[in-house]
Amino acid sequence: MAVAANSLENHWMPFTPNRHFKQEPRIIVEGKGVYFTNHRGEKLIDSVSGLYCTPCGHGRPEIAEAVYRQLQTLDYTPPFQYGSNLSFELARRVAALTPGDLNYVFFANSGSEAVDTAMKIALMYHRVRGQGQRTRFVSRERGYHGVNMGGLSLAGMVRNRESFGLTLGNVSHIRHTAIPENRFVRGEADKGAELADDLQRQVDLHGADTIAACIVEPVAGSTGILVPPKGYLKRLREICDRHGILLIFDEVICGFGRLGKAFAGQVYDVVPDIMTMAKAITNGAQPMGAVAASERIYKGVVDAAGDKAIEFFHGYTFSAHPAACAAALATIDIYEKEKLFDRAASLSSYFLDAVWSLRDIPIVTDIRGTGLIAGVDLAPREKPGVRGYQIIQDAFNSGLLLRVGTDTICLAPAFVSEKAHIDEMMDKLRKVLVAEAKRGLKPV
């Protein structure tokens, strides 16, 4: 098929209604600070840090220059049997930020790859300890753990699973924490910690010695920002400890300061055994994911291998790519120099006040949030997702870039945002939501 040189036809876009998008495209051509510029030359304020990726703001020259210098010096190193100095330095810097003894870092290229890596680490750890029968994973309804087959199987988001008809076996799901009693509760709710006991029910049903790990997002992100109830994560930790189950935190969205500390485990005072990360590790400037494992897990796997033997048969061609490492090191420098985690913590109250001010709009049915992340549920139109997609388009045309999942708006501003930027985001969003509410389309 012949197409024009600048046609949109050939790109099959992810998580996008391709036909409609190519009729009414939303193209981004530049990013600076907390703003994007679209293909019409109009500015849009970014309310979700790209896709939770750019808390330092867009277009940071420090990161671009670090990547450029690295590509001029060493553009690629084979990651199998060879290494570059940057990856070891980055692992050290990441380990300095992680909670507890999560001091051993395995690099991947995305959150999806990090989750599948974490699953393999858990299986390998149990196998070398003579407990290879531990092959079951427990995750949550409404959980999101990427789109590779492992993460897809863990996922509790229905459309992601039903689209393909094939997932891995030996995965069980416990209930999510978005219960009606906690509507419009800010931060951790008082009710719902007992939902963690669903893990004990899985133990009772399947047997503790069949379960390898329980994996949760401390704050579930993609499904609409589900904040854990008070004591919930500690309860999961206690059940895991009692039965020899590994606890995995998926911190791809929460990690690197989104909740006011480096990682959510430090906010909730719970140290997992394994932790995934991605997105903000490079401020979105280069693809990278990572898995941090505890000392007992790393040494358990490594010490079980023979002399000069490969301990872990897993890795990616672009694991610890030099350019990605350079971007990550420059990003961590910015976090530390500008004290951005502290800045996120100090901006949180103002941000959450602003989000909760939307409560009076008739189509808003719930608001949840903590740190610099919040979710706003909208009453659906004739079917779920129709209203949410309309909101994306209306916001784009109003100078606001939004992340909307089905009918839930997810907000996650950059840590470098000023209060005036929060005001601008909320003013634009309010106008879009009020206009949508006035259309006279009855919610169902």
C-alpha positions in Angstrom: 0.0 0.0 0.0 1.4 3.3 -1.0 1.3 6.0 1.6 2.5 9.6 1.9 5.9 10.3 3.4 4.5 11.8 6.5 1.5 9.5 6.8 0.4 8.3 10.3 -0.7 4.9 8.8 2.3 2.7 9.4 2.7 3.1 13.2 0.6 0.6 15.1 0.2 2.6 18.4 0.0 0.9 21.9 -3.1 1.2 24.1 -4.7 3.6 21.5 -7.8 3.5 19.3 -5.6 3.7 16.1 -8.3 4.5 13.6 -9.8 7.4 15.5 -6.4 8.7 16.5 -5.2 8.9 12.9 -8.4 10.9 12.1 -7.9 13.3 14.9 -4.2 13.0 16.0 -2.7 14.3 19.2 0.9 14.7 18.3 3.6 16.0 20.8 6.6 17.8 19.2 8.4 19.3 22.2 8.7 19.0 25.9 10.2 21.7 28.3 9.7 21.8 32.0 6.1 20.9 32.8 4.8 21.7 29.3 4.5 20.0 26.0 4.0 21.6 22.6 1.6 19.9 20.2 1.7 19.7 16.4 -0.4 22.9 16.2 2.1 24.9 18.1 -0.1 25.0 21.2 1.2 24.5 24.8 -0.2 21.7 27.0 0.5 21.5 30.7 1.6 17.9 31.6 -0.5 16.6 34.5 1.0 13.1 34.6 4.8 13.5 34.2 4.6 12.0 30.7 3.5 8.6 32.0 4.8 8.9 35.6 8.3 9.1 34.0 9.5 12.7 34.2 9.3 14.1 37.7 12.4 16.3 37.0 10.5 18.0 34.2 11.0 17.6 30.4 14.1 18.5 28.4 16.7 18.4 31.2 20.0 19.3 29.5 22.0 17.6 32.2 20.5 14.2 31.2 20.8 14.9 27.5 24.4 15.9 27.8 25.3 12.8 29.9 23.7 10.5 27.3 25.5 12.4 24.4 28.9 12.1 26.1 28.4 8.5 26.8 27.4 7.6 23.3 30.6 9.3 22.0 32.7 7.3 24.5 31.1 3.9 24.7 27.8 3.3 22.8 27.3 -0.3 23.7 28.7 -3.1 25.9 27.6 -6.7 25.7 25.9 -7.3 29.0 26.6 -11.1 29.1 30.1 -11.8 30.5 31.2 -8.2 30.1 30.3 -5.0 31.9 30.8 -1.2 31.8 31.8 0.9 34.8 28.5 2.9 34.6 26.3 -0.1 35.5 28.2 -0.9 38.7 28.1 2.8 39.7 24.4 3.0 39.0 23.7 -0.2 41.0 25.5 1.4 43.9 23.6 4.6 43.7 20.2 2.8 43.4 21.1 0.5 46.3 21.8 3.6 48.4 18.2 4.7 47.9 16.4 1.4 48.4 14.8 0.4 51.7 16.4 -2.3 53.9 18.9 -4.6 52.4 17.6 -4.4 48.8 21.2 -3.9 47.7 21.5 -6.1 44.6 20.2 -4.6 41.3 19.5 -6.4 38.1 18.9 -4.1 35.1 16.2 -4.5 32.5 14.6 -2.1 29.9 11.1 -1.5 31.2 8.7 -2.1 34.0 7.3 -5.1 32.2 10.7 -6.7 31.9 11.4 -5.9 35.5 8.3 -7.7 36.7 9.1 -10.8 34.6 12.6 -10.7 36.0 11.3 -10.5 39.6 9.1 -13.5 39.0 12.1 -15.5 37.7 14.3 -14.4 40.7 11.6 -15.6 43.1 11.3 -19.0 41.4 15.1 -19.4 41.2 15.5 -18.6 44.9 13.0 -21.2 46.0 14.4 -23.8 43.6 18.0 -23.5 44.8 16.7 -23.9 48.4 15.1 -27.2 47.5 11.6 -25.7 47.4 11.0 -25.9 43.6 7.3 -26.7 44.3 6.8 -23.1 45.1 5.5 -21.9 41.7 2.3 -20.0 42.5 2.1 -16.2 42.5 -0.5 -14.2 44.3 -1.4 -10.8 43.0 -4.4 -8.5 43.2 -7.6 -7.7 41.3 -7.1 -4.3 39.5 -3.4 -4.8 39.7 -1.1 -3.8 36.7 2.3 -5.4 36.3 3.2 -4.7 32.7 2.3 -6.4 29.4 4.8 -9.3 29.1 3.3 -12.7 29.6 4.4 -12.9 33.3 3.1 -9.5 34.2 -0.1 -10.0 32.1 -0.8 -13.2 34.0 -0.4 -11.3 37.3 -2.6 -8.5 36.1 -6.0 -8.0 37.6 -7.2 -5.6 34.9 -9.8 -7.5 32.9 -9.4 -6.1 29.4 -5.7 -6.6 29.5 -6.2 -10.3 30.3 -9.3 -11.2 28.2 -7.8 -9.7 25.0 -5.5 -12.6 24.4 -7.1 -15.6 26.0 -3.8 -17.1 27.3 -2.0 -16.4 30.5 0.4 -18.4 32.7 -1.1 -20.8 35.2 -0.5 -20.9 38.9 -1.6 -17.3 39.5 -4.2 -16.4 42.1 -5.8 -13.0 42.7 -6.8 -11.4 46.0 -9.3 -8.5 46.3 -8.3 -4.9 45.6 -8.6 -2.2 48.3 -11.0 0.2 46.6 -14.0 -0.4 48.8 -17.1 1.8 49.0 -16.5 2.8 52.6 -13.4 4.6 51.5 -14.8 6.9 48.9 -13.3 10.3 48.9 -10.9 9.3 51.7 -7.5 11.1 51.4 -4.4 9.1 52.0 -4.6 5.8 53.9 -8.1 4.8 54.9 -9.0 3.5 58.3 -11.0 0.6 56.9 -9.8 -2.3 54.8 -6.6 -3.7 56.3 -8.3 -7.0 56.8 -8.4 -7.4 53.0 -4.8 -8.5 53.3 -6.1 -11.7 55.0 -7.1 -12.8 51.5 -3.5 -13.9 51.2 -3.9 -16.2 54.2 -7.0 -17.7 52.5 -4.8 -18.5 49.4 -2.4 -20.2 51.8 -5.2 -22.2 53.3 -6.5 -23.2 49.8 -3.3 -24.0 47.9 -0.9 -24.7 50.7 1.9 -22.3 51.9 4.6 -24.5 50.3 3.2 -24.0 46.8 3.3 -20.2 46.9 6.5 -18.4 45.6 5.6 -14.8 46.1 2.9 -12.2 46.6 3.2 -9.2 44.3 1.4 -5.8 44.8 1.8 -2.2 43.8 2.0 -0.3 47.1 -0.3 2.2 45.5 -2.0 0.7 42.5 -1.4 3.1 39.7 -2.7 2.3 36.3 -6.0 1.0 37.6 -6.9 4.4 39.1 -4.6 5.2 42.1 -5.7 2.8 44.9 -4.0 3.8 48.1 -3.6 1.0 50.7 -5.6 1.1 53.9 -3.7 1.7 57.2 -1.8 -1.4 58.1 -2.6 -3.3 55.0 0.9 -3.7 53.6 2.3 -4.6 57.0 -0.3 -7.3 57.3 0.8 -8.7 53.9 4.4 -8.7 55.1 3.5 -10.6 58.3 1.6 -13.3 56.4 4.5 -13.7 53.9 7.0 -14.0 56.8 4.8 -16.6 58.5 4.7 -18.9 55.5 8.0 -18.4 53.7 6.4 -16.4 50.9 8.4 -13.7 49.2 6.9 -10.2 49.1 7.4 -8.3 45.8 6.6 -4.6 45.6 6.0 -3.2 42.1 7.3 0.3 42.4 7.4 1.2 38.7 5.1 4.1 39.4 5.6 4.8 43.1 9.4 4.6 42.9 11.8 7.6 42.9 9.9 10.0 45.1 6.3 10.0 43.9 5.1 9.5 47.5 7.6 11.9 49.1 10.4 9.4 49.8 12.6 7.4 47.5 10.3 4.3 47.5 6.8 3.5 48.9 8.3 0.8 51.1 10.0 3.7 53.1 6.7 5.6 53.3 4.7 2.6 54.7 7.6 1.2 56.7 7.5 -2.2 54.9 10.6 -3.7 53.3 9.8 -6.2 50.5 12.1 -9.0 49.5 12.2 -7.9 45.8 11.3 -4.6 44.3 10.8 -3.5 40.7 11.3 0.0 39.3 11.5 1.8 35.9 10.0 5.0 34.5 11.5 7.7 36.7 14.8 6.0 37.0 16.0 7.9 33.9 13.4 10.7 34.0 12.0 9.0 30.9 15.0 10.0 28.8 16.1 6.4 28.1 14.3 3.0 28.5 15.4 1.3 31.7 13.9 -1.0 34.3 15.5 -2.6 37.3 14.9 -5.2 40.1 16.4 -4.8 43.6 16.7 -8.0 45.6 17.6 -8.6 49.2 21.0 -9.9 50.3 19.6 -13.3 51.2 18.0 -13.7 47.8 21.0 -12.7 45.8 23.5 -14.7 47.9 21.1 -17.6 48.0 21.1 -17.8 44.2 24.8 -17.0 43.6 26.2 -19.2 46.4 24.2 -22.2 45.1 26.0 -22.2 41.8 29.3 -24.0 41.2 32.6 -22.2 40.6 32.6 -20.0 37.5 29.0 -21.2 36.7 26.2 -18.9 35.5 23.8 -18.6 38.4 20.9 -16.9 36.7 20.0 -17.8 33.1 18.2 -14.6 32.3 19.0 -11.2 30.8 18.4 -8.8 27.9 20.6 -7.6 25.1 20.2 -4.0 26.3 20.4 -4.7 30.1 22.4 -1.9 31.7 22.8 -0.1 28.3 25.6 2.5 28.8 23.4 5.4 27.5 20.5 4.4 29.8 23.0 4.1 32.8 24.3 7.6 32.0 20.7 9.0 31.9 19.9 7.3 35.2 23.0 8.6 37.0 22.3 12.1 35.8 18.7 11.8 36.9 19.7 10.6 40.4 22.1 13.6 40.6 19.2 15.9 39.9 17.0 14.3 42.5 19.7 14.7 45.1 21.0 18.2 44.1 17.5 19.7 43.9 16.1 17.6 46.8 13.1 16.7 44.6 11.8 13.9 46.9 11.5 16.5 49.7 9.9 18.9 47.2 7.3 16.3 46.2 6.5 15.8 49.9 6.1 19.5 50.5 3.9 20.0 47.5 1.6 17.1 48.2 -0.9 18.8 50.5 -1.5 21.7 48.1 -1.9 19.2 45.2 -4.3 17.0 47.0 -6.4 20.0 48.2 -6.6 21.1 44.6 -7.7 17.7 43.4 -10.3 17.4 46.2 -11.8 20.7 45.1 -13.2 18.8 42.1 -15.5 16.9 44.3 -18.5 19.2 43.7 -18.7 18.3 39.9 -21.7 16.0 39.4 -19.9 13.4 37.3 -17.1 12.9 39.9 -17.9 9.8 41.9 -14.7 9.3 43.9 -11.3 10.8 44.5 -8.2 9.0 46.0 -4.7 10.1 46.4 -1.5 10.5 48.4 1.9 12.2 47.8 1.9 13.6 44.3 -0.5 11.1 42.8 -4.3 11.0 42.6 -7.2 9.4 40.9 -10.6 10.9 40.0 -13.4 8.5 39.1 -16.1 9.7 36.6 -19.6 8.3 36.2 -19.6 6.4 32.9 -21.7 7.3 29.9 -23.6 4.6 28.0 -20.6 2.2 28.4 -17.4 2.3 30.4 -14.5 4.3 28.7 -16.6 6.5 26.4 -16.6 9.4 28.8 -12.9 9.0 29.7 -11.8 9.0 26.0 -13.9 12.1 25.4 -12.2 13.8 28.3 -8.7 13.0 26.9 -9.6 14.7 23.6 -11.3 17.7 25.3 -8.4 18.2 27.6 -5.9 18.1 24.8 -7.8 20.8 22.9 -7.9 22.8 26.2 -4.2 22.8 26.7 -4.0 19.9 29.2 -2.3 16.5 28.8 -4.1 13.8 30.9 -3.8 10.1 31.6 -7.2 8.5 31.7 -7.8 4.8 32.3 -11.4 3.8 31.4 -13.3 6.5 33.3 -10.6 7.4 35.9 -8.3 10.4 35.5 -4.8 9.8 36.9 -2.9 12.8 38.0 0.8 12.8 38.8 2.5 16.2 38.3 6.3 16.6 38.0 8.1 17.3 41.3 9.4 20.6 39.8 5.9 21.9 39.5 5.1 25.2 41.2 1.7 25.8 42.9 0.8 28.0 40.0 1.2 24.9 37.7 -1.1 22.9 40.0 -3.7 25.7 39.8 -3.4 25.7 36.0 -3.9 22.0 35.8 -7.0 22.0 38.0 -8.5 25.1 36.4 -8.3 23.5 32.9 -9.5 20.1 34.2 -12.5 21.7 36.0 -13.6 23.5 32.9 -13.4 20.2 30.9 -15.3 18.2 33.5 -18.0 20.9 34.0 -18.5 21.1 30.2 -18.8 17.3 30.0 -21.3 17.3 32.9 -23.5 19.9 31.1 -23.8 17.8 27.9 -26.9 16.2 29.3 -25.7 12.7 28.7 -27.1 10.6 31.5 -24.5 8.5 33.3 -25.4 4.8 33.9 
